[in-house]
């Protein structure tokens, strides 16, 4: 018909449909990220929900969810009031004192040889010029603060929506699973494949969220303890920074370590000891604690992780970097399941 080969036309329409689907997914990436955060948050609190659900009479899942949410909100309020205020104060003080501390370090370089002094002077001058430029940009942007407040308000709404969505995911998880399985082919082989794939994804996300929480908490505990013992300035701020950047694989800890060394060097506080501690802790975290917690399901080659982090950042910024590792792990699970299914049918 019209001189078109049916096979070529079918392949063309299939490719066009896939491209349209990818464009649609990219267009709603913000909503997908919101629902993904809700799913991950649901996996974060699901162990406590399951424990209470089994302990309460009549297996009252809604009541268990309500109790866990109240406890979670209480913990968040306590953490914010006890630690958040100190972090804000230390960040404000560091922002005010950092240029002057750089000036003091620049004065000390006059005692060094000319070549070293010139290199350090150039580096410190560039840092100070960058800080001055960013400060001037911030002051010039104050008239547009109203728009920024509106943008921040939308983020606050997201903070409220994510727990609400997670509530429904946890409440109706069994129903959602059964509906997804009903979408699979009626053949026993296809239903078995879909059921096994969902089990693997469930185990992966549970391990991944547990690992993220444990690794971030261990980072904050170790860093804050060491900084307190060594009397490193702005210790709580630096520990919280390292804890938050722990959620971005490989690149996050590197950025946090660099920032900590720079602050310690400018403040003149045990730079060598801080550097040795950071190296020792990263060795323990990356080669002992993380593999033990992550398990076999999240094993990815470091080059693949770096590719995912950079590619995710290019596509969706920080959100893409954060989701790159679980997405790559999901693709790996899908590939292994499909390969296992193909070998079983041969």
C-alpha positions, 0 to 999 in steps of 0.5 A: 500500500502506497509503496510502503513495506508493512514490516518497515512501517510497523518498526517505524511506528514502534520507534515513533511511539517509543520516542513519544513515550520518552518525550512524555516521561521527560515532560512530566519528570517533576511529577515522576520525581515527586512520586519516586520520593514518595515511594522511597519515603514509604520504604524508609518507614515501612519496617516500623509500619510492618512491625507495628502492624504485626503487633497491634490487634486485628492488624490495624494497618491504618493505625500503625501508619498513624502512630509511625507518622506521629513518631516520625514528626516528633523525631524531625521536630526534635532534630530540627530544634536541637541541631538545626538552629546550631547549623544555621548559626554556624553557617551564618558565622562562617559566611561572615568570617570566611573572607577575613580568615582567608586574609589571615592565611594570605598574610601568613604566606608572606613567610614562605618562599616567593614561588609558593607564596605567589601560588597561594596568593593567587589561589586565595585571591581567586577565592576571595574574589569569588566570594565577593562576587557571589555576595554582590549578586545576592545583594542585587537579587534582594528585590526579587526575594518575593519570587524566591519566597513563592518558589520556596513555598512550592517546595514546602508543599512538596514536603507535605505532599510526599508523606501523604503520597507515601501514606497511600502507597503503604496503606494500599501496597497489597492492592497496588501489587495485585493490580500491577500483576493483573496487567501482566499477561495471563500466561503463568510464565509471564505472571511468574516473571512479573512477580519475581521482578516485583520481589527483586525491586521490592528487596532492592529499594528496601536495602537501598533506603536502609543503606542510605539512612545508615550511611548518612547517620554513621557519617554524621555521628563519626564526623560530629564526634571527631570534630568535637574531640579535635575542636574543629570550628563549625563541626556540626555544620560540616557534619550535617553537610557531609551527611546530606551529601552522602545521598549523592554517590561518590561525588557527594562525599568527595565534595563534602571532604573537599569543603571540610578540608578547605574550612579546616585549612582556612580556620587553621585547625588540625588540617593533617588530622582532619585529612587522615580521618577523612581518608580512614573513614571513607575507606571504612565506609566504602569498603566495609560498611557500605557493601555489608549494608547494600548487599548483592542487589545494588552491586554496580561498577564504580565507572557505571556509578560515575556515569549515572551520577554525571548523566543524571545531573545533566538530565535532572540536576541533583535529583538525577544524581540522587536517583541514578544509582537505584535506576541503574540497579533496577535496569540491572535487575530487569536485565538479569530477570530477562536473561534468566527467563530466556535461558529457562525457556531455551 
